[in-house]
Amino acid sequence: MTHSQILIIDDDPISRETLTDILQGQDCEIFTETHGQAGLERAQGILPDLILLDVMMPGLDGFAVCQALRGNPLTAEIPILLLTALDDQESRVRGIEAGADDFLTKPYHIAELQARVRTILRLNRYRQLLNERTKFEQVVAHANMGYLIINDRDEIVFANSLACQYLHLPELPSLEASPPRFWDVTTKAYRLMMSESWASWPAPTQPGHTRYLTKPANGSAQSFWLGIHTLARLPDPGGDKWVIGLSDATEHVRLQQEVRAFHILVQHKLRTPLMVILPGLALLKRRLHNDSEAHCMDLLDAVYKKAEQLRQEVERINEFADAIHHSQFKEKVYFPARKVRALIVWLATEMGLDSPSVSFEGDFSHNDRHLPLSAEEFGKVLRELLENARKFHPEQNPQITMRVVAEGQHIRIVIMDDGIHLSPEQLVNAWRPYYQGEKYFTGNAAGLGVGLPMVESLVHRANGRCQIRNRPDTPGVIVEIRLPTVSITGVPELDEPVASNSHH
């Protein structure tokens, strides 16, 4: 793998060839130009890590090229090694004034040239790292998010003002003089939440998961939640470093708690009266039918249909609440990967879909490979995706194409329809609970906006990933889920395809 690019600007073909041969083994990519103007244009195009520049050239000589490089913001910081047959003090002074970083007098020793090049490239890499860190510190110093840099010993080597405030740290430079350990600081000031998410610290968590620290409520203050995000890994010759983001997650956590309270409210406050309304209406319909009260029958029939619709919507919310709050308390049940094909075929038939095109790629025959979802959970995921394709199709009759691919330790499922394109806002918010993708809210959008969030919750709990995007070639969307498989024997599994259809 090439790590550095070197540009040679020299009008002598033998000199160019010689330099190329000498440097070819230095793990570099070599570019050459034959005169000054071409060298300037090439330097601006590739921005090399080092320029070897001959002084004595027709037209623009090396001094003029050097000055032009230093005068261009794009090339101003590229190291320049001047190659010259002039060994007098005046030429060196002129080269320094033009902006050269180093000189090598012809004829040169091969070992000396290689050593000079290695040294300049190494120093340039350090300079670039230092520049990037300086820019980073300037950007984040007054950001509205806390930022830390920790090293491979878990020591905090940088913290902006907000991070110092969150963690009760002294401001720089005292922090650099005696770097504290992140773990010591946080456990002194906060309580770790969801401890399993910290097992891989400081590496990033699984998608959809966040590390949290919290201060419990006391007599004078409410509880405070701090979200901890691993943003980047910084390779460093002295040991890798990590960029950590800290954000006030209190409102987000409280919102989640309020949503959960809403789910409980729906379950207990709305389901109970429905258990009386529906049987009562059914009984009234039978009695009025026997009494031939036709004018009341129409009204009661309409009321009954609305009550049934309400029951279905409440059940949808109950399913979503179960998916995000209660599944973790159930016994873990796995679905065998070899039965994925059978479940999809059965589900498409049971839903009455118009012959979806389904292709299977890879090996699904291993008896010990399982998805970390029950058949019911996996069936819900597939049912929601297929039902969405039908629900949002202009004629509710989509042409669906599915690809199911076994990829090593994962299974990838791609579902394409020919419905409509979604706006950027709709694509971003598609996984948000209760999102209604209307420009002006009317309450008439299809569904409650819990289908895709339930899919995401189930998929993320299984350590999988899901995404949605528009089809590039035709109207319609592509939904893709990627689920891991585990090699396990002797686990409980459901032999028959199961997929709840209580809301249909």
C-alpha positions as CSV (number, residue, x, y, z in Angstrom):
1,M,0.0,0.0,0.0
2,T,1.5,3.4,-1.0
3,H,1.8,5.9,1.9
4,S,3.4,8.9,0.3
5,Q,3.5,10.7,-3.1
6,I,6.7,12.3,-4.4
7,L,6.9,14.7,-7.3
8,I,10.2,15.1,-9.2
9,I,10.6,18.3,-11.2
10,D,13.8,18.0,-13.3
11,D,14.6,18.8,-17.0
12,D,17.3,16.1,-17.2
13,P,15.8,12.7,-18.2
14,I,18.7,10.7,-16.8
15,S,18.4,12.6,-13.5
16,R,14.7,11.9,-13.3
17,E,15.2,8.2,-14.1
18,T,17.9,7.9,-11.5
19,L,15.9,9.6,-8.8
20,T,12.9,7.4,-9.6
21,D,15.0,4.2,-9.4
22,I,16.5,5.3,-6.0
23,L,13.2,6.1,-4.4
24,Q,11.1,3.3,-5.9
25,G,11.8,1.1,-2.9
26,Q,10.8,3.7,-0.4
27,D,7.1,2.8,-0.4
28,C,6.3,5.9,-2.4
29,E,4.4,6.7,-5.6
30,I,6.6,8.7,-7.9
31,F,5.4,11.4,-10.3
32,T,7.8,13.3,-12.7
33,E,7.7,16.6,-14.7
34,T,10.2,18.0,-17.1
35,H,10.0,21.8,-16.5
36,G,8.8,24.3,-13.9
37,Q,5.4,25.3,-15.2
38,A,4.3,21.7,-15.7
39,G,5.6,20.9,-12.2
40,L,3.5,23.7,-10.7
41,E,0.4,22.4,-12.4
42,R,1.0,18.8,-11.3
43,A,1.8,19.8,-7.7
44,Q,-1.5,21.7,-7.5
45,G,-3.3,18.7,-8.9
46,I,-2.0,15.9,-6.7
47,L,-0.7,17.8,-3.6
48,P,2.3,15.5,-3.1
49,D,3.9,14.8,0.3
50,L,7.4,15.9,-1.0
51,I,8.8,17.7,-4.1
52,L,12.3,17.1,-5.3
53,L,13.1,20.2,-7.3
54,D,16.1,20.8,-9.6
55,V,17.5,24.3,-9.5
56,M,19.0,24.7,-12.9
57,M,16.1,24.4,-15.4
58,P,15.2,26.5,-18.5
59,G,12.3,28.9,-18.2
60,L,11.2,28.8,-14.6
61,D,14.2,27.8,-12.5
62,G,14.0,26.0,-9.2
63,F,14.0,29.2,-7.2
64,A,11.1,30.6,-9.1
65,V,9.1,27.4,-8.9
66,C,9.8,27.2,-5.1
67,Q,8.5,30.8,-4.7
68,A,5.4,30.1,-6.7
69,L,4.6,26.9,-4.7
70,R,4.9,28.9,-1.4
71,G,2.7,31.6,-2.8
72,N,-0.2,29.2,-3.5
73,P,-2.3,28.3,-0.4
74,L,-2.9,24.8,-1.8
75,T,0.9,24.0,-2.1
76,A,2.3,26.4,0.5
77,E,3.1,23.7,3.1
78,I,4.4,20.9,0.8
79,P,8.1,20.1,1.8
80,I,10.6,21.0,-1.0
81,L,14.0,19.4,-1.3
82,L,16.2,21.5,-3.7
83,L,18.7,19.5,-5.8
84,T,21.5,21.7,-6.9
85,A,25.0,21.6,-8.4
86,L,25.6,25.0,-6.8
87,D,27.5,24.6,-3.5
88,D,28.0,28.2,-2.6
89,Q,26.5,30.1,0.3
90,E,24.7,32.6,-1.9
91,S,22.7,29.9,-3.6
92,R,21.7,28.3,-0.3
93,V,20.5,31.7,1.1
94,R,18.5,32.3,-2.1
95,G,16.9,28.8,-1.7
96,I,16.0,29.5,1.9
97,E,14.4,32.8,0.9
98,A,12.5,31.1,-1.8
99,G,11.1,28.7,0.8
100,A,13.1,25.4,0.4
101,D,13.0,23.0,3.4
102,D,16.3,21.2,2.6
103,F,19.2,21.0,0.1
104,L,21.1,18.2,-1.5
105,T,24.2,19.0,-3.6
106,K,24.8,17.0,-6.8
107,P,26.4,14.5,-7.1
108,Y,24.6,13.0,-4.1
109,H,25.1,9.8,-2.2
110,I,22.2,7.3,-2.6
111,A,22.0,6.5,1.1
112,E,22.0,10.2,2.1
113,L,19.2,11.0,-0.4
114,Q,17.1,8.1,0.9
115,A,17.7,9.2,4.5
116,R,16.8,12.8,3.8
117,V,13.6,11.8,2.0
118,R,12.5,9.4,4.9
119,T,13.2,12.1,7.5
120,I,11.2,14.8,5.6
121,L,8.2,12.5,5.0
122,R,8.2,11.5,8.6
123,L,8.4,15.1,9.9
124,N,5.7,16.1,7.4
125,R,3.3,13.4,8.7
126,Y,3.9,14.7,12.3
127,R,3.3,18.2,11.1
128,Q,0.0,17.2,9.4
129,L,-1.2,15.4,12.6
130,L,-0.3,18.5,14.7
131,N,-2.1,20.8,12.3
132,E,-5.2,18.6,12.3
133,R,-5.2,18.5,16.1
134,T,-4.8,22.3,16.2
135,K,-7.7,22.8,13.8
136,F,-9.8,20.3,15.8
137,E,-9.1,22.1,19.1
138,Q,-10.0,25.4,17.6
139,V,-13.3,24.1,16.2
140,V,-14.4,22.3,19.4
141,A,-13.1,24.8,22.0
142,H,-16.5,26.6,22.2
143,A,-18.8,23.9,20.6
144,N,-22.2,23.2,22.1
145,M,-21.1,19.5,22.6
146,G,-18.4,18.2,25.0
147,Y,-15.3,16.7,23.3
148,L,-12.5,14.6,24.7
149,I,-9.4,13.0,23.3
150,I,-8.3,9.9,25.2
151,N,-5.2,7.9,24.6
152,D,-4.7,4.1,24.6
153,R,-4.1,4.3,28.4
154,D,-7.6,5.8,28.8
155,E,-6.0,9.1,29.8
156,I,-7.8,12.4,28.9
157,V,-5.3,14.4,26.9
158,F,-7.7,17.0,25.6
159,A,-11.1,18.3,26.8
160,N,-13.0,21.4,25.6
161,S,-14.7,23.7,28.1
162,L,-18.1,21.9,28.0
163,A,-16.5,18.5,28.6
164,C,-14.6,19.9,31.6
165,Q,-17.8,21.3,32.9
166,Y,-19.6,17.9,32.5
167,L,-16.8,15.9,34.1
168,H,-15.7,18.5,36.7
169,L,-12.2,18.7,35.2
170,P,-9.7,21.5,35.4
171,E,-9.3,23.5,32.3
172,L,-6.2,23.1,30.0
173,P,-3.2,23.3,30.4
174,S,-3.3,21.7,33.8
175,L,-5.1,18.8,32.2
176,E,-2.0,18.1,30.0
177,A,0.4,18.2,32.9
178,S,-1.4,15.5,34.8
179,P,-3.9,13.6,32.5
180,P,-6.6,11.9,34.5
181,R,-8.1,8.6,33.4
182,F,-11.5,8.7,31.9
183,W,-12.8,5.8,33.9
184,D,-11.7,7.3,37.2
185,V,-13.3,10.6,36.4
186,T,-16.6,9.3,35.2
187,T,-17.2,6.7,37.9
188,K,-16.5,9.3,40.6
189,A,-19.1,11.8,39.2
190,Y,-21.6,9.5,37.6
191,R,-23.3,6.1,37.6
192,L,-22.8,3.9,34.6
193,M,-26.0,2.8,32.8
194,M,-26.4,-0.2,30.6
195,S,-23.1,-1.7,31.7
196,E,-23.0,-4.2,28.8
197,S,-22.5,-1.3,26.3
198,W,-19.3,-0.3,28.1
199,A,-17.6,-3.7,27.6
200,S,-16.0,-2.6,24.3
201,W,-14.9,0.8,25.5
202,P,-13.6,3.0,23.9
203,A,-14.6,1.4,20.6
204,P,-18.0,2.4,19.1
205,T,-21.1,0.6,20.3
206,Q,-23.4,-1.3,18.1
207,P,-25.6,0.8,15.8
208,G,-28.6,2.2,17.6
209,H,-27.0,1.9,21.0
210,T,-25.7,4.7,23.2
211,R,-23.6,4.7,26.3
212,Y,-25.1,6.7,29.2
213,L,-23.9,8.2,32.5
214,T,-26.4,9.5,35.0
215,K,-26.6,11.4,38.2
216,P,-29.7,10.3,40.1
217,A,-32.2,12.9,41.3
218,N,-31.8,14.3,44.8
219,G,-33.5,16.9,47.0
220,S,-32.3,19.8,45.0
221,A,-32.0,18.6,41.4
222,Q,-33.6,16.3,38.9
223,S,-31.8,13.3,37.4
224,F,-29.2,14.2,34.7
225,W,-28.2,11.9,31.8
226,L,-25.0,12.2,29.8
227,G,-24.7,10.5,26.4
228,I,-21.2,9.2,25.6
229,H,-20.4,8.8,21.8
230,T,-17.2,7.4,20.3
231,L,-16.8,9.6,17.2
232,A,-13.4,8.7,15.7
233,R,-10.2,6.8,16.1
234,L,-7.0,8.8,15.5
235,P,-4.0,6.7,14.4
236,D,-0.9,8.0,16.1
237,P,2.7,6.7,16.1
238,G,2.8,7.1,19.9
239,G,-0.4,5.1,20.4
240,D,-3.9,5.5,18.9
241,K,-6.3,8.1,20.4
242,W,-10.1,8.3,20.4
243,V,-12.4,11.3,19.9
244,I,-15.3,11.1,22.4
245,G,-18.4,13.3,22.3
246,L,-20.5,14.1,25.4
247,S,-24.0,15.4,25.1
248,D,-26.8,16.3,27.5
249,A,-29.2,13.4,27.0
250,T,-31.6,14.2,29.8
251,E,-34.5,15.4,27.6
252,H,-34.0,12.5,25.2
253,V,-34.2,10.0,28.1
254,R,-37.2,11.8,29.6
255,L,-39.0,11.7,26.2
256,Q,-38.4,8.0,26.0
257,Q,-39.9,7.6,29.5
258,E,-42.9,9.7,28.5
259,V,-43.4,7.6,25.3
260,R,-43.3,4.5,27.5
261,A,-45.9,6.1,29.8
262,F,-48.0,6.8,26.8
263,H,-47.8,3.2,25.7
264,I,-49.0,2.1,29.2
265,L,-51.8,4.6,29.0
266,V,-53.0,3.3,25.7
267,Q,-52.8,-0.3,26.8
268,H,-54.8,0.3,30.0
269,K,-57.1,3.2,29.2
270,L,-58.2,2.4,25.7
271,R,-58.2,-1.4,25.6
272,T,-60.5,-1.7,28.6
273,P,-63.5,0.2,27.1
274,L,-63.1,-1.5,23.8
275,M,-63.6,-4.9,25.5
276,V,-67.1,-3.6,26.4
277,I,-67.9,-1.6,23.3
278,L,-67.3,-4.3,20.7
279,P,-69.3,-7.1,22.3
280,G,-72.1,-4.7,23.2
281,L,-72.3,-3.4,19.6
282,A,-72.3,-7.0,18.3
283,L,-75.2,-7.9,20.6
284,L,-77.1,-4.8,19.6
285,K,-76.6,-5.6,15.9
286,R,-78.1,-9.1,16.3
287,R,-81.1,-7.8,18.3
288,L,-81.8,-4.9,15.9
289,H,-81.5,-7.3,12.9
290,N,-84.1,-9.6,14.4
291,D,-86.4,-6.5,15.0
292,S,-85.8,-5.4,11.4
293,E,-84.7,-1.9,12.5
294,A,-82.9,-1.2,9.2
295,H,-82.4,2.5,9.8
296,C,-80.5,1.8,13.0
297,M,-78.5,-1.1,11.5
298,D,-76.6,1.2,9.1
299,L,-75.6,3.5,11.9
300,L,-74.6,0.6,14.2
301,D,-72.7,-1.0,11.4
302,A,-70.7,2.1,10.8
303,V,-70.0,2.5,14.5
304,Y,-68.9,-1.1,14.8
305,K,-66.5,-0.7,11.9
306,K,-64.9,2.3,13.5
307,A,-64.6,0.5,16.9
308,E,-63.0,-2.4,15.1
309,Q,-60.6,0.0,13.4
310,L,-59.8,1.5,16.8
311,R,-59.1,-2.0,18.2
312,Q,-56.7,-2.7,15.4
313,E,-54.8,0.5,15.9
314,V,-54.6,-0.1,19.7
315,E,-53.2,-3.6,19.0
316,R,-50.6,-2.0,16.7
317,I,-49.4,0.2,19.5
318,N,-49.5,-2.7,21.9
319,E,-47.3,-4.7,19.5
320,F,-44.8,-1.8,19.2
321,A,-44.8,-1.3,23.0
322,D,-44.1,-5.1,23.4
323,A,-41.3,-4.9,20.9
324,I,-39.4,-2.1,22.5
325,H,-40.1,-2.7,26.2
326,H,-41.1,-6.2,27.0
327,S,-39.2,-8.6,24.7
328,Q,-36.1,-8.6,26.8
329,F,-38.0,-10.3,29.6
330,K,-39.1,-13.2,27.5
331,E,-37.2,-16.5,27.1
332,K,-34.9,-16.1,24.1
333,V,-36.1,-18.1,21.1
334,Y,-34.1,-18.5,17.9
335,F,-35.2,-19.0,14.3
336,P,-33.3,-21.5,12.2
337,A,-31.8,-19.9,9.1
338,R,-32.7,-22.9,7.0
339,K,-36.4,-22.0,7.4
340,V,-36.1,-18.4,6.1
341,R,-37.2,-19.5,2.7
342,A,-40.2,-21.4,4.0
343,L,-41.3,-18.5,6.2
344,I,-41.1,-15.9,3.3
345,V,-43.0,-18.1,0.9
346,W,-45.7,-18.9,3.5
347,L,-46.0,-15.3,4.5
348,A,-46.4,-14.0,0.9
349,T,-49.1,-16.5,0.3
350,E,-50.9,-15.9,3.6
351,M,-50.9,-12.1,2.9
352,G,-52.3,-12.6,-0.6
353,L,-49.5,-10.7,-2.3
354,D,-49.4,-10.7,-6.1
355,S,-46.6,-13.2,-6.7
356,P,-43.6,-11.4,-5.3
357,S,-40.3,-12.2,-7.0
358,V,-38.0,-13.9,-4.4
359,S,-34.4,-15.0,-5.0
360,F,-32.1,-16.7,-2.5
361,E,-28.4,-16.5,-2.7
362,G,-25.9,-18.4,-0.6
363,D,-26.1,-21.5,1.6
364,F,-29.2,-21.8,3.9
365,S,-28.7,-25.5,4.7
366,H,-26.7,-25.3,7.9
367,N,-28.7,-26.8,10.7
368,D,-26.8,-25.0,13.5
369,R,-27.2,-21.4,12.1
370,H,-30.0,-19.4,13.8
371,L,-31.2,-15.8,13.8
372,P,-31.4,-14.2,17.2
373,L,-35.2,-13.7,16.8
374,S,-38.2,-15.9,17.3
375,A,-40.3,-17.0,14.4
376,E,-43.0,-14.6,15.6
377,E,-40.5,-11.6,15.8
378,F,-38.9,-12.4,12.4
379,G,-42.4,-12.8,10.9
380,K,-43.4,-9.4,12.3
381,V,-40.4,-7.8,10.6
382,L,-41.1,-9.4,7.2
383,R,-44.9,-8.7,7.5
384,E,-44.4,-5.0,8.3
385,L,-42.0,-4.5,5.4
386,L,-44.3,-6.3,2.9
387,E,-47.4,-4.6,4.3
388,N,-45.8,-1.2,4.0
389,A,-45.0,-1.8,0.4
390,R,-48.7,-2.6,-0.2
391,K,-50.1,0.2,2.0
392,F,-48.2,3.0,0.4
393,H,-48.5,1.9,-3.2
394,P,-50.8,4.2,-5.2
395,E,-53.0,1.2,-6.1
396,Q,-52.2,-1.0,-3.1
397,N,-50.9,-3.6,-5.6
398,P,-47.1,-3.4,-5.6
399,Q,-44.7,-5.5,-7.6
400,I,-42.3,-6.6,-4.9
401,T,-38.8,-8.0,-5.5
402,M,-37.0,-9.7,-2.7
403,R,-33.3,-10.8,-2.4
404,V,-32.3,-13.0,0.5
405,V,-28.5,-13.4,0.7
406,A,-26.5,-15.6,3.1
407,E,-23.2,-13.7,3.6
408,G,-20.9,-15.6,5.9
409,Q,-22.2,-15.0,9.5
410,H,-25.1,-12.7,8.3
411,I,-28.3,-12.8,6.3
412,R,-29.2,-9.8,4.2
413,I,-32.8,-9.2,3.1
414,V,-33.5,-6.6,0.4
415,I,-37.2,-5.7,-0.4
416,M,-37.9,-3.4,-3.4
417,D,-41.3,-2.1,-4.4
418,D,-42.6,0.0,-7.3
419,G,-44.6,2.5,-5.3
420,I,-43.4,6.1,-4.6
421,H,-40.2,7.9,-3.8
422,L,-39.9,9.4,-0.3
423,S,-38.6,12.9,0.4
424,P,-35.3,13.3,2.2
425,E,-37.3,14.3,5.4
426,Q,-39.4,11.1,5.1
427,L,-36.3,8.9,4.6
428,V,-34.6,10.4,7.7
429,N,-37.7,10.1,9.9
430,A,-39.1,6.8,8.6
431,W,-37.8,4.9,11.7
432,R,-39.2,7.5,14.2
433,P,-42.2,6.3,16.2
434,Y,-45.6,7.9,15.3
435,Y,-44.1,9.8,12.4
436,Q,-46.7,10.9,9.9
437,G,-45.1,11.8,6.6
438,E,-47.5,14.6,5.6
439,K,-46.6,18.2,4.7
440,Y,-49.6,19.3,6.8
441,F,-50.8,17.0,9.6
442,T,-54.3,15.8,8.9
443,G,-54.3,12.5,10.8
444,N,-55.4,10.7,7.6
445,A,-52.0,9.2,6.7
446,A,-52.0,5.5,6.5
447,G,-51.1,3.8,9.7
448,L,-49.9,5.1,13.1
449,G,-46.2,5.3,12.2
450,V,-45.2,2.4,14.4
451,G,-44.5,-0.3,11.8
452,L,-40.9,0.6,10.7
453,P,-39.9,1.7,14.3
454,M,-41.0,-1.8,15.5
455,V,-38.9,-3.4,12.7
456,E,-35.9,-1.3,13.7
457,S,-36.4,-2.1,17.4
458,L,-36.5,-5.9,16.7
459,V,-33.6,-5.8,14.3
460,H,-31.4,-3.7,16.6
461,R,-32.1,-6.0,19.5
462,A,-30.8,-8.8,17.4
463,N,-27.6,-6.7,16.7
464,G,-28.7,-6.2,13.1
465,R,-28.9,-3.1,10.9
466,C,-31.7,-1.7,8.8
467,Q,-31.9,1.1,6.2
468,I,-34.3,2.6,3.7
469,R,-33.6,4.5,0.4
470,N,-35.3,5.4,-2.8
471,R,-34.8,3.2,-5.9
472,P,-32.4,4.9,-8.3
473,D,-34.0,3.5,-11.4
474,T,-37.8,3.8,-10.9
475,P,-40.3,5.0,-8.4
476,G,-40.4,2.9,-5.2
477,V,-38.2,2.3,-2.2
478,I,-35.6,-0.3,-1.1
479,V,-35.6,-1.5,2.5
480,E,-32.7,-3.6,3.6
481,I,-32.1,-5.4,6.8
482,R,-28.9,-7.3,7.8
483,L,-29.2,-9.8,10.7
484,P,-26.4,-11.9,12.2
485,T,-26.6,-15.6,12.6
486,V,-25.3,-17.6,15.5
487,S,-24.1,-21.2,15.6
488,I,-26.0,-22.8,18.4
489,T,-27.6,-26.2,19.2
490,G,-30.1,-27.3,21.7
491,V,-32.0,-24.0,21.8
492,P,-35.7,-23.6,21.9
493,E,-37.1,-22.8,18.4
494,L,-40.5,-22.6,16.8
495,D,-40.8,-25.2,14.1
496,E,-43.8,-23.7,12.2
497,P,-43.9,-20.2,10.6
498,V,-45.5,-17.8,13.0
499,A,-46.4,-14.2,12.1
500,S,-49.0,-12.3,14.0
501,N,-51.7,-10.8,11.8
502,S,-53.9,-9.4,14.6
503,H,-54.0,-6.0,12.9
504,H,-55.2,-7.1,9.5
